[in-house]
């Protein structure tokens, strides 16, 4: 869901999920879309919450669309507040450790199971390194603010 704020900035609501299997996370290398803010980066799966959806519904829809998987046991782990230039994005952060189905080809990039010990070696957004460390350590729910100027992290804090 996208909302134009009074100051002219765009506000977006999204989901982001790290699906786990055999001490690995399913990662998406974004390389297929011509115009993509995330091009060349590794991410979890997820996307924009559509009108009438709640975060859980969005998570399930996006997981099915991007991976072909049906999520069975997922958990809200945190909320991320991204400020990127004139965009304010609130992202609901999940992990999932039980699912069914077979992986499909993703039209946004390449899906790959990556060992948790190797995740921080990938080309990630700078702030992702911070919250992924918390997920990998299985820390409890948290909220985080991440401020970017273009693609550079200029400020961050746990709320």
N, C-alpha and C positions, 0 to 999 in steps of 0.2 A: 504494500500500500504506500502510495506517495502522496504527500501533502505539501502544498506550497505555504510556507510560513509567512507571517505578516512582514518580516524583514526581506522577503524575496528569496530566502534560502529554501532549498528542497529538503523535506524530512521524509525519510524512508524507514520502513519496518521490514526486517529480514529474519531469516533463520540460518543457522550455521551448525552443522553436525559432523562429528567425528565418529564414524562407525568403526567398531573394534572387533578384531578376530585374531586369535593366536598372537597376542601382544603386538599387533600391528593396527594402524589406522588406515582406512581407505582414504586416499588423497586424490585430489583432482588437479592435474596440471593443466592450467587454462591456456590453450594455444590455438583454438579453432575459430573463434569469432574475430571478425575483422576489427571491430571497435570493442575493446574490452578493457575496463579499468584494471582488471586483474591479470591481463595478458602476461605470460611468462612466470607467473607465480603459482605456487602450490597452495591449495586450500582444502578445507573440508567441503562437504556438499551442502547445498541449500539455495536459498533465493528469496525473492520478494514475496511478502505476504500480500495476497490478493484481497480485494474488497469482499467482505463477508467471511473471511477466514480468520481463525485464531492461530497463534503460533504453532500449536500442535498439528492442526490440519495442514498448514503450509509445509511443515517438516515432512509429514507423511507423503504429501503430493510431490514435493521436490525430490525426495529420496527415490520415489518410484520413477519419476520422469528422468532423473539423471543417472540412476544406477540400475533400475529394474528391481530393486530390492524392496520388500515390505518390512518396515521396522516393527519389531514386536516389543522390545524392552528398551525404551529410551528414557533419558533423564535430563531435565533442565539443569544445567550446571552453572549458568551465569547469564549476565546481560552485559553486552558490550555497547558503549556509546562512542561511535566513530564520528569525528569531525574531519571531513576531507574537503578542503577549500570551501565551497558554499553549500556543501551537502552535510546534513546531520542524519546519521543512520543509527537506529537502535536495532541491534541484532541479538536474538535469543539464541544462546549457545547450548548445544546439546551434545551428549554422547549416547551411543547405542551399542549394546553388546549382544543383542539377539535379533536375528532377522531371518527372513526366508526368501528364496528366489535365487535367480542366477544373474550375475552382472551382465549388463548390456553395454553397447558402445554409447558413449556420451557425446552429444553434439556440441559440448562446450570445451572438451579437452580429453585428456587421457586419464583413466582411472587406474590407480595402482595401489596395492597393499604395501605399506612402508612400515618397517619395524620402528617401534617407538624410540628406540635408541638412535635411529638415523633421521628422525623427523627434523630435528633442529639443524641438520646439515643441508636441508633443502632451501631453495630460493622462496622465502616467505615474506609477507609484509613484516616490517620491523616489530610491530606490536604483537603479531601472532606468536613470536618467540616467547613473549612474556606470559600470555595466557595459556599457551600450549604446555609450558612447564607446570602450571597448576593442574591442568587436566591429566598429564602424564603421572603426576604425583598423587592423583585422585583426591585433591583438596576439595573442601566443601564449596557450596555455592558462593559466587563472588560477582561483583559488578566492577567494571573498569571503564575508564575514559581514555580514549586515544585520539590525539590531535595530530593531523597530518597537514603539511603544506606540500601540495602536489603529492609526491609519493614518499616524502621524508617525514618520519615521526619526529615531531618537535616538542611534544609534551604528552605525559601519560600519568595516570594515578589509579590506584584501587579506591573505590568509593565505599 
